[in-house]
Amino acid sequence: MTDTTKTPPTNSAPTPAPTQRGIIPLPSGAARALALVGGVATAASAFLAWTWTSAFPGDLTVYGYPGGLQWLTFTAGVLTALFSLSLYGVKGLGWLVPARNNAPVVLTALGGFGVTWFTVIAITTNLGGLVNLEPGGWIAAVASILPVVGALALPEPGAGEEPTGAVLRGYIAKPDKIPAAQATAGWTQRLVITAVTIVGLATFTYGIDTEYGELFIGYLIVVVFSVWAMHTAGLLDRFSHLVAGNRSFTLAMGFAAAIAFPFTQSDDHYANIGVNILIFGTVALGLNIVVGLAGLLDLGYVAFLGVGAYTAALVSGSEFSRFADVQFPFWAAALTGAAASLVFGVLIGAPTLRLRGDYLAIVTLGFGEIFRIAVNNMDGDSGPDITNGPNGIPSIPDLEFFGFNFGEAHDIAGFTLGRFANYYLLMVLVMAIVVLVYTRAADSRIGRSWIAIREDETAATAMGINGFRVKLIAFALGASLAGLAGTVSAHVTYSVVPNPYQFAGSTPPNSAFLLAAVVLGGMGTVAGPLLGAALLYLLPEKLVFLQEKSLLAFGLALILLMRFRPEGIVANRRRQLEFHETGQLDVPDTETLADEPAVTKAGA
């Protein structure tokens, strides 16, 4: 019997894949064109007048030349256009986006939109209405929207789905894997590091030199989104690989940039900001040994800064000092202040470091308060006459080192360096010593022991590490570094008083400020605490309305940081792998952990 059943014909042609679209439904070609044209238009709008009156700071009334916040809009527009051109495969621009994604375009477009609309709103608010906007302001506001629309229309993985959080993440996140860079000559790598150092110095100098709060807020918007864009593009990863292969050269370039900073300033007030950032950054780096490497929560660390400052004030020849006839040279005063802080670190740490966790934090908080109250009462009435009580020790003379008086202006290579610039250069030298001590200690056997204690004290003790001795060394070394910075701080401020040396306050230094700098910048790294101290000092300095709400601002910043980047701004590689489950938690290679010694060698 014949089977008459017929099999239906099959269509062997593959089903065409659906066209990928972004969150905003536009063809990919139109999206790329809109992002590019929008970036160029945003940059060009900075050459128009945005308001009719010069009452708004920055003088945005000029046609043909940007001013004030317009320069930031111009910068964001140019970056958006460059990243957009990289999407077209323009020869010579492929290196801008090693990750081959669209996130840098989205983020720079958002940065341009943010700074432009912030400026428009600030003009409207400060001057009293939209009537104060010139046509150029309206054109800039509209032009800054175009690259955002184009960037969000670019296809990303999962773009055909609903715009959920996972899809949105594709527009602002870095891919897990980035193609390895091609091998380059050593001189080329050093040239790139030099160029990045110059750009970094120029960016930092611009931020310090901002003359009004609106300009500083716009600066923060552009810098945050630009750095975020470079991170998602993979540029920061590429640069970190260059640094890993040229550590000594990078460190030398960093200190060269630090030395060059006062030569870029015409106002000694900005050099004062720089020297205070270095002082607090140095103290934060010392705290990083205790918190970041050894894992000990110290809430009274600012007291060691106070011990060094008061010791230097007592032996530096102040007429209000209890020992007015004693005047040590600087090197002796610095060693005395560091030694006094080290002794206090041992005296406080010896009976308390057998505690752990919250109990240790409470004890260190108590020590900080005891120090402040003690120096406040040593006025000859409530206690012995040593610190002059709440009046402190004023009239601390300026340092004189090898005939160089730090209180006088000096002409060097055609540049005039004022008093604060002199102390800034001295703090660069102190910072170099502290960084050397920190890196050598972290890379040593004791440094590996600190990390083992931080990760699991019980397991480290079982492997033969003397936990108490290791923690006491960390406590003492961190205290001595803080005392060293305190000796310079006493001479910079001319006087020392008890009030700043408390757990929390509206102005630095205080323990909450120092701890926030370490956590915000990145625990266990060298650059992290320095960056954290710079940010936390600059924000209240530049934004006057934050000075009375600094604790609220610190709290909000830490909450956001713990939610989105718990490892800190400058991430330690090991902690980054611990905080983010990216599927890369296998045994890391030596390059991944180059910035931290191997814990497995702790008991060696």
C-alpha positions as CSV (number, residue, x, y, z in Angstrom):
1,M,0.0,0.0,0.0
2,T,1.4,3.3,-1.0
3,D,1.9,6.0,1.7
4,T,0.3,9.1,0.3
5,T,1.1,11.2,3.3
6,K,3.0,14.3,2.2
7,T,5.6,16.1,4.3
8,P,5.1,19.9,4.2
9,P,8.0,21.7,2.5
10,T,10.5,23.2,4.8
11,N,11.9,26.7,4.4
12,S,15.7,26.3,4.6
13,A,16.2,30.1,4.5
14,P,17.3,31.5,8.0
15,T,15.0,33.8,9.8
16,P,16.3,37.3,9.5
17,A,17.5,38.7,12.9
18,P,15.5,41.6,14.2
19,T,17.1,44.9,13.8
20,Q,18.7,46.0,17.0
21,R,17.4,49.3,18.3
22,G,18.3,51.3,21.4
23,I,16.1,52.6,24.1
24,I,14.9,55.3,21.7
25,P,13.7,53.7,18.4
26,L,15.9,55.1,15.7
27,P,17.9,53.4,13.0
28,S,21.5,52.9,14.1
29,G,22.9,55.1,11.3
30,A,20.6,58.0,12.2
31,A,21.5,57.5,15.9
32,R,25.2,57.7,15.2
33,A,24.7,60.8,13.0
34,L,22.5,62.5,15.7
35,A,25.1,61.8,18.4
36,L,27.9,63.3,16.3
37,V,25.9,66.3,15.1
38,G,24.6,66.9,18.6
39,G,28.1,66.8,20.1
40,V,29.4,69.3,17.5
41,A,26.3,71.5,18.0
42,T,26.8,71.4,21.8
43,A,30.4,72.5,21.4
44,A,29.5,75.2,18.9
45,S,26.8,76.6,21.1
46,A,29.5,77.7,23.6
47,F,30.5,80.4,21.2
48,L,27.1,82.1,21.5
49,A,25.9,84.6,24.1
50,W,23.7,82.8,26.7
51,T,22.7,85.9,28.7
52,W,22.6,89.6,28.1
53,T,24.1,90.8,31.4
54,S,27.5,90.2,32.9
55,A,25.9,89.9,36.4
56,F,26.1,86.2,36.1
57,P,29.7,85.1,36.8
58,G,31.9,84.2,33.9
59,D,30.6,86.8,31.4
60,L,28.5,84.7,29.1
61,T,27.5,87.7,27.0
62,V,30.2,87.4,24.4
63,Y,29.7,86.1,20.8
64,G,32.6,84.1,19.3
65,Y,34.5,83.3,22.5
66,P,33.4,81.0,25.4
67,G,33.6,82.1,29.0
68,G,33.1,80.5,32.4
69,L,30.8,77.5,32.3
70,Q,30.7,77.6,28.4
71,W,34.2,76.2,28.3
72,L,32.9,73.1,30.2
73,T,30.0,72.7,27.7
74,F,32.5,73.0,24.9
75,T,34.7,70.3,26.4
76,A,31.8,67.9,26.9
77,G,30.7,68.5,23.3
78,V,34.1,67.9,21.8
79,L,34.4,64.6,23.8
80,T,31.0,63.5,22.7
81,A,31.9,64.2,19.0
82,L,35.2,62.3,19.4
83,F,33.7,59.2,20.9
84,S,30.9,59.4,18.2
85,L,33.5,59.5,15.4
86,S,35.1,56.4,16.9
87,L,31.8,54.6,16.2
88,Y,32.3,55.3,12.5
89,G,35.7,53.6,12.5
90,V,37.6,56.8,11.7
91,K,41.2,56.0,11.3
92,G,43.3,57.0,14.2
93,L,40.4,57.2,16.7
94,G,39.8,53.5,17.3
95,W,42.1,53.6,20.4
96,L,39.5,55.9,22.1
97,V,37.1,53.0,22.8
98,P,39.1,49.7,23.2
99,A,35.9,48.2,24.8
100,R,34.0,48.7,21.5
101,N,30.8,49.9,23.2
102,N,28.6,52.9,23.1
103,A,28.7,53.8,26.8
104,P,31.3,56.6,26.4
105,V,29.0,58.4,24.0
106,V,26.1,58.2,26.3
107,L,28.0,59.4,29.3
108,T,29.8,62.3,27.7
109,A,26.5,63.4,26.1
110,L,24.9,63.3,29.6
111,G,27.8,65.3,30.9
112,G,27.3,68.0,28.3
113,F,23.5,68.0,28.9
114,G,24.0,68.2,32.7
115,V,26.5,71.2,32.6
116,T,24.5,73.1,30.0
117,W,21.2,72.8,31.7
118,F,22.7,73.5,35.0
119,T,24.1,76.7,33.6
120,V,20.7,77.7,32.0
121,I,18.9,77.0,35.3
122,A,21.5,78.9,37.3
123,I,21.2,81.9,35.0
124,T,17.4,81.8,35.3
125,T,17.5,81.4,39.1
126,N,20.3,83.9,39.9
127,L,19.1,86.7,37.6
128,G,15.3,86.2,38.1
129,G,13.6,84.5,35.2
130,L,13.9,83.1,31.7
131,V,13.8,86.6,30.2
132,N,17.5,86.8,31.1
133,L,18.4,84.1,28.5
134,E,19.7,85.2,25.1
135,P,18.8,83.0,22.0
136,G,22.3,81.4,22.4
137,G,21.2,79.9,25.8
138,W,18.1,78.4,24.2
139,I,20.1,77.0,21.3
140,A,22.6,75.5,23.8
141,A,19.8,73.9,25.8
142,V,18.3,72.2,22.7
143,A,21.6,71.3,21.2
144,S,22.7,69.4,24.4
145,I,19.6,67.2,24.1
146,L,20.4,66.0,20.6
147,P,23.5,63.8,21.5
148,V,21.6,62.3,24.5
149,V,18.8,61.2,22.2
150,G,21.2,59.9,19.6
151,A,23.4,58.1,22.2
152,L,20.4,56.4,23.8
153,A,19.2,55.3,20.3
154,L,22.4,53.4,19.6
155,P,22.0,49.6,19.8
156,E,23.4,47.9,22.8
157,P,23.2,44.2,24.0
158,G,19.5,43.5,24.9
159,A,18.4,46.7,23.2
160,G,15.5,44.9,21.6
161,E,13.9,44.2,25.0
162,E,12.1,46.5,27.3
163,P,14.3,49.2,28.8
164,T,14.7,47.6,32.2
165,G,17.6,48.3,34.5
166,A,19.6,45.5,32.9
167,V,19.2,47.1,29.5
168,L,20.0,50.6,30.8
169,R,23.2,49.2,32.4
170,G,24.5,48.4,29.0
171,Y,24.6,52.1,28.2
172,I,26.7,53.1,31.3
173,A,28.7,50.0,32.2
174,K,32.0,48.7,31.1
175,P,32.1,45.2,29.4
176,D,33.6,42.4,31.4
177,K,36.3,41.7,28.9
178,I,38.4,44.2,26.9
179,P,40.7,43.2,24.1
180,A,44.4,43.3,25.1
181,A,46.4,46.2,23.8
182,Q,49.1,45.7,21.2
183,A,52.6,45.7,22.5
184,T,54.3,49.2,22.2
185,A,57.8,50.4,22.7
186,G,58.9,51.5,26.1
187,W,59.4,55.2,25.1
188,T,55.9,55.2,23.7
189,Q,54.4,54.0,27.0
190,R,56.4,56.7,28.9
191,L,55.2,59.3,26.5
192,V,51.6,58.3,27.1
193,I,52.1,58.4,30.9
194,T,53.7,61.9,30.5
195,A,50.8,63.2,28.5
196,V,48.2,61.8,30.9
197,T,50.2,63.4,33.8
198,I,50.1,66.8,32.1
199,V,46.3,66.5,31.4
200,G,45.7,65.5,35.0
201,L,47.7,68.4,36.4
202,A,45.8,70.8,34.1
203,T,42.5,69.4,35.2
204,F,43.3,69.5,38.9
205,T,44.7,73.1,38.6
206,Y,41.5,74.2,36.8
207,G,39.4,72.7,39.6
208,I,41.3,74.5,42.3
209,D,41.4,77.8,40.4
210,T,37.6,77.9,40.0
211,E,36.5,81.3,41.4
212,Y,32.8,80.7,42.1
213,G,30.6,77.8,43.2
214,E,28.6,77.5,39.9
215,L,31.8,76.9,37.9
216,F,33.0,74.3,40.4
217,I,29.7,72.4,40.2
218,G,29.9,72.4,36.4
219,Y,33.5,71.3,36.6
220,L,32.5,68.3,38.8
221,I,29.7,67.4,36.4
222,V,32.0,67.3,33.4
223,V,34.9,65.6,35.2
224,V,32.7,62.8,36.7
225,F,31.0,61.9,33.5
226,S,34.2,62.2,31.5
227,V,36.1,59.9,33.8
228,W,33.2,57.5,33.9
229,A,33.2,57.5,30.1
230,M,36.9,56.7,29.9
231,H,36.3,53.9,32.4
232,T,33.5,52.3,30.3
233,A,35.6,52.8,27.2
234,G,38.4,50.7,28.7
235,L,40.9,53.6,28.6
236,L,41.5,53.5,32.3
237,D,42.2,49.8,32.2
238,R,44.7,50.3,29.4
239,F,46.4,53.0,31.3
240,S,46.6,50.9,34.5
241,H,48.4,48.2,32.5
242,L,50.9,50.9,31.3
243,V,51.4,52.0,34.9
244,A,51.9,48.4,36.1
245,G,54.8,48.1,33.6
246,N,56.3,51.5,34.4
247,R,55.7,52.0,38.1
248,S,58.8,53.9,38.9
249,F,58.4,56.2,36.0
250,T,54.7,56.9,36.8
251,L,55.6,57.6,40.4
252,A,58.3,60.0,39.3
253,M,55.9,61.8,36.9
254,G,53.3,62.1,39.7
255,F,55.8,63.8,42.0
256,A,57.0,66.0,39.1
257,A,53.4,67.1,38.5
258,A,53.0,67.8,42.3
259,I,56.1,69.9,42.3
260,A,55.0,71.8,39.2
261,F,51.6,72.8,40.8
262,P,52.7,75.9,42.7
263,F,54.4,77.3,39.6
264,T,51.0,77.3,37.9
265,Q,49.4,79.5,40.5
266,S,49.4,83.3,40.7
267,D,47.4,83.4,44.0
268,D,49.0,82.0,47.1
269,H,45.5,81.2,48.4
270,Y,45.3,78.3,46.0
271,A,48.7,77.1,47.1
272,N,47.2,77.1,50.7
273,I,44.5,74.8,49.5
274,G,47.1,72.5,47.9
275,V,49.2,72.3,51.1
276,N,46.2,71.5,53.2
277,I,45.1,68.8,50.8
278,L,48.6,67.3,51.0
279,I,48.6,67.4,54.8
280,F,45.2,65.7,55.1
281,G,46.1,63.3,52.3
282,T,49.3,62.3,54.2
283,V,47.4,61.7,57.4
284,A,44.7,59.7,55.4
285,L,47.5,57.6,53.9
286,G,48.7,56.8,57.4
287,L,45.2,55.8,58.4
288,N,45.0,53.6,55.3
289,I,47.7,51.4,56.9
290,V,45.5,50.9,59.9
291,V,42.1,50.6,58.2
292,G,42.9,49.6,54.6
293,L,45.7,47.1,55.2
294,A,45.3,45.9,58.7
295,G,41.5,46.2,58.8
296,L,41.4,48.1,62.2
297,L,38.6,50.6,62.5
298,D,40.2,53.7,64.2
299,L,37.7,56.5,65.0
300,G,40.2,58.6,67.0
301,Y,43.1,58.8,64.5
302,V,43.1,62.6,64.3
303,A,44.5,62.6,67.8
304,F,47.9,61.5,66.4
305,L,47.9,64.4,64.1
306,G,47.3,66.6,67.1
307,V,50.1,65.0,69.1
308,G,52.5,65.8,66.3
309,A,51.2,69.3,65.9
310,Y,51.4,70.1,69.7
311,T,54.8,68.5,70.0
312,A,56.2,70.7,67.2
313,A,54.5,73.8,68.7
314,L,56.2,73.2,72.0
315,V,59.7,72.8,70.7
316,S,59.7,75.3,67.8
317,G,60.3,78.5,69.8
318,S,56.9,79.9,70.2
319,E,56.8,82.6,72.9
320,F,53.5,81.1,74.2
321,S,55.1,77.6,74.5
322,R,55.7,76.1,77.9
323,F,59.3,75.6,76.6
324,A,59.7,79.0,74.9
325,D,63.5,78.8,75.2
326,V,63.6,75.6,73.2
327,Q,63.8,75.9,69.4
328,F,64.6,72.7,67.5
329,P,65.6,72.8,63.9
330,F,62.9,71.5,61.5
331,W,64.3,68.0,61.1
332,A,64.6,67.6,64.9
333,A,61.0,68.9,65.4
334,A,59.7,66.6,62.7
335,L,61.4,63.6,64.2
336,T,60.2,64.6,67.7
337,G,56.6,65.0,66.6
338,A,56.7,61.6,64.7
339,A,58.3,59.9,67.7
340,A,55.8,61.4,70.2
341,S,52.9,60.1,68.0
342,L,54.5,56.7,67.7
343,V,54.8,56.5,71.5
344,F,51.2,57.4,72.0
345,G,50.2,54.9,69.3
346,V,52.0,52.1,71.3
347,L,50.6,53.3,74.6
348,I,47.1,53.3,73.3
349,G,47.4,50.3,71.1
350,A,49.1,47.9,73.6
351,P,46.1,47.6,76.0
352,T,43.3,48.0,73.3
353,L,44.4,46.0,70.2
354,R,43.3,42.7,71.8
355,L,39.8,44.0,71.1
356,R,38.1,43.5,67.7
357,G,35.4,45.2,65.6
358,D,33.0,47.5,67.3
359,Y,34.8,47.3,70.6
360,L,38.0,48.6,69.1
361,A,36.2,51.4,67.3
362,I,34.6,52.5,70.6
363,V,37.9,52.5,72.4
364,T,39.7,54.5,69.7
365,L,36.8,57.0,69.6
366,G,37.2,57.4,73.4
367,F,41.0,58.0,73.0
368,G,40.4,60.8,70.4
369,E,38.0,62.5,72.8
370,I,40.3,62.1,75.8
371,F,43.1,63.7,73.8
372,R,41.0,66.7,72.9
373,I,39.7,67.2,76.4
374,A,43.1,66.7,77.9
375,V,44.8,69.4,75.8
376,N,41.8,71.7,76.4
377,N,42.3,71.4,80.2
378,M,46.1,71.7,80.4
379,D,46.0,75.4,81.0
380,G,47.4,75.7,84.5
381,D,44.0,75.8,86.1
382,S,42.2,72.6,85.3
383,G,45.5,70.8,84.8
384,P,49.2,71.3,84.3
385,D,50.3,74.3,82.3
386,I,51.5,72.7,79.1
387,T,49.2,73.4,76.1
388,N,47.7,76.8,77.2
389,G,44.2,75.3,77.2
390,P,41.6,76.4,74.8
391,N,43.8,79.3,73.6
392,G,46.3,76.8,72.2
393,I,49.8,77.7,71.2
394,P,49.9,80.7,68.8
395,S,52.8,82.5,67.1
396,I,54.6,79.5,65.9
397,P,57.6,80.8,63.9
398,D,58.0,79.9,60.3
399,L,60.5,77.2,59.4
400,E,64.0,77.9,58.2
401,F,65.7,75.0,56.5
402,F,69.3,75.4,55.3
403,G,68.9,79.2,55.2
404,F,65.6,78.9,53.3
405,N,62.9,80.8,55.2
406,F,59.5,79.3,54.4
407,G,57.7,82.5,55.5
408,E,59.2,84.7,52.8
409,A,58.4,84.9,49.1
410,H,61.2,83.6,46.8
411,D,61.8,84.0,43.1
412,I,62.7,80.7,41.4
413,A,63.2,80.5,37.6
414,G,61.1,83.7,37.1
415,F,58.2,82.4,39.3
416,T,57.4,84.0,42.7
417,L,56.6,81.4,45.3
418,G,54.8,82.7,48.4
419,R,54.6,81.3,51.9
420,F,52.1,78.6,51.3
421,A,53.8,77.5,48.1
422,N,57.0,77.0,50.1
423,Y,55.2,74.8,52.6
424,Y,53.5,73.0,49.7
425,L,56.8,72.0,48.3
426,L,57.9,70.9,51.8
427,M,54.8,68.7,52.0
428,V,55.6,67.2,48.7
429,L,58.9,66.0,50.2
430,V,57.1,64.7,53.3
431,M,54.5,63.0,51.0
432,A,57.3,61.3,49.1
433,I,58.7,59.9,52.4
434,V,55.3,58.7,53.5
435,V,54.5,57.1,50.1
436,L,57.9,55.3,50.2
437,V,57.3,54.0,53.7
438,Y,53.7,53.0,52.9
439,T,54.7,51.1,49.7
440,R,57.7,49.4,51.2
441,A,55.7,48.3,54.3
442,A,52.8,47.1,52.2
443,D,55.1,45.0,50.0
444,S,57.0,43.5,52.9
445,R,56.4,40.4,55.0
446,I,54.7,42.6,57.6
447,G,52.4,44.1,54.9
448,R,51.3,40.6,53.8
449,S,50.6,39.8,57.5
450,W,48.4,42.9,57.8
451,I,46.4,41.8,54.8
452,A,46.0,38.3,56.2
453,I,44.8,39.8,59.5
454,R,42.3,42.0,57.7
455,E,40.9,39.1,55.7
456,D,40.6,36.6,58.6
457,E,42.4,37.2,61.9
458,T,41.6,33.7,63.2
459,A,42.9,32.0,60.1
460,A,46.0,34.2,60.1
461,T,46.7,33.4,63.7
462,A,46.3,29.7,63.0
463,M,49.0,30.1,60.3
464,G,51.5,31.4,62.8
465,I,51.1,35.2,62.5
466,N,51.3,37.0,65.8
467,G,48.1,39.1,65.4
468,F,48.7,41.4,68.4
469,R,52.2,42.3,67.4
470,V,51.3,42.8,63.7
471,K,48.4,45.1,64.6
472,L,50.5,47.1,67.1
473,I,53.1,47.7,64.4
474,A,50.4,49.0,62.0
475,F,48.9,51.2,64.8
476,A,52.3,52.7,65.7
477,L,53.5,53.2,62.1
478,G,50.2,54.9,61.1
479,A,50.4,57.2,64.2
480,S,54.0,58.2,63.4
481,L,53.1,59.2,59.8
482,A,50.2,61.3,61.1
483,G,52.5,63.0,63.6
484,L,55.0,63.8,60.9
485,A,52.3,65.6,58.9
486,G,51.2,67.3,62.1
487,T,54.6,69.0,62.6
488,V,54.2,70.7,59.2
489,S,50.6,71.6,59.9
490,A,51.5,73.5,63.1
491,H,53.8,75.8,61.2
492,V,51.4,76.3,58.2
493,T,48.6,77.4,60.5
494,Y,50.8,79.5,62.9
495,S,49.0,77.9,65.9
496,V,47.4,74.8,67.3
497,V,44.2,74.7,69.2
498,P,42.1,71.7,70.6
499,N,38.9,72.2,68.6
500,P,39.9,70.7,65.2
501,Y,41.0,67.4,66.8
502,Q,37.6,65.8,67.3
503,F,35.7,63.0,65.8
504,A,33.4,65.1,63.6
505,G,33.1,68.8,62.7
506,S,32.2,71.2,60.0
507,T,35.8,71.7,58.9
508,P,38.8,69.3,58.6
509,P,40.8,67.9,60.2
510,N,38.6,65.4,62.1
511,S,38.5,61.7,62.3
512,A,35.2,61.4,60.3
513,F,36.8,63.4,57.5
514,L,39.9,61.2,57.4
515,L,38.0,57.9,57.5
516,A,35.6,59.2,54.8
517,A,38.7,60.1,52.7
518,V,40.1,56.6,53.0
519,V,36.8,54.8,52.2
520,L,35.7,57.2,49.5
521,G,39.1,57.1,47.7
522,G,39.7,53.4,48.0
523,M,41.1,51.4,50.9
524,G,44.5,49.6,50.4
525,T,45.7,51.9,47.7
526,V,48.1,54.8,47.5
527,A,46.2,57.2,45.2
528,G,42.8,56.5,46.8
529,P,43.2,58.4,50.2
530,L,44.9,61.3,48.4
531,L,42.0,61.6,45.9
532,G,39.5,61.2,48.7
533,A,41.2,63.9,50.8
534,A,41.3,66.3,47.8
535,L,37.6,65.8,47.1
536,L,36.4,66.2,50.7
537,Y,38.5,69.3,51.2
538,L,37.6,71.0,48.0
539,L,33.9,70.5,48.2
540,P,33.3,72.5,51.4
541,E,36.0,75.0,50.3
542,K,34.4,75.7,46.9
543,L,30.7,75.2,47.8
544,V,30.1,77.5,50.7
545,F,26.6,76.2,51.4
546,L,28.1,72.8,52.2
547,Q,30.3,74.0,55.0
548,E,27.5,73.8,57.6
549,K,26.2,70.5,56.1
550,S,29.5,68.7,55.5
551,L,28.5,65.7,57.7
552,L,25.2,65.3,55.7
553,A,27.1,65.6,52.4
554,F,29.7,63.0,53.6
555,G,27.0,60.6,54.7
556,L,25.1,60.9,51.4
557,A,28.3,60.4,49.5
558,L,29.3,57.3,51.5
559,I,25.8,55.8,51.1
560,L,25.9,56.3,47.3
561,L,29.5,55.0,47.2
562,M,28.6,51.8,49.2
563,R,25.7,51.2,46.9
564,F,27.4,51.7,43.5
565,R,31.1,51.3,44.1
566,P,31.9,49.8,47.5
567,E,35.6,49.4,46.7
568,G,36.1,53.1,46.4
569,I,36.9,55.5,43.5
570,V,40.5,54.1,43.1
571,A,39.7,50.4,43.4
572,N,42.1,47.9,44.9
573,R,41.9,44.9,42.5
574,R,41.4,42.3,45.1
575,R,38.6,44.2,46.9
576,Q,37.0,44.9,43.5
577,L,36.8,41.2,42.8
578,E,35.4,40.6,46.3
579,F,32.6,43.2,45.9
580,H,31.6,42.4,42.4
581,E,30.7,38.9,41.3
582,T,31.7,39.1,37.6
583,G,32.5,35.5,37.1
584,Q,36.2,36.3,37.3
585,L,36.7,35.0,40.9
586,D,39.2,32.4,39.8
587,V,42.8,32.6,40.9
588,P,43.8,36.1,39.6
589,D,47.0,36.5,37.7
590,T,50.0,38.4,39.1
591,E,49.2,41.5,37.0
592,T,45.7,41.7,38.5
593,L,47.0,41.7,42.0
594,A,50.1,43.8,41.3
595,D,48.8,46.6,43.6
596,E,48.6,44.3,46.6
597,P,50.8,41.6,47.9
598,A,49.6,38.0,47.9
599,V,47.8,37.0,51.1
600,T,48.9,33.5,50.6
601,K,52.5,34.5,51.4
602,A,51.5,36.1,54.7
603,G,52.9,33.4,56.8
604,A,56.1,33.1,54.9
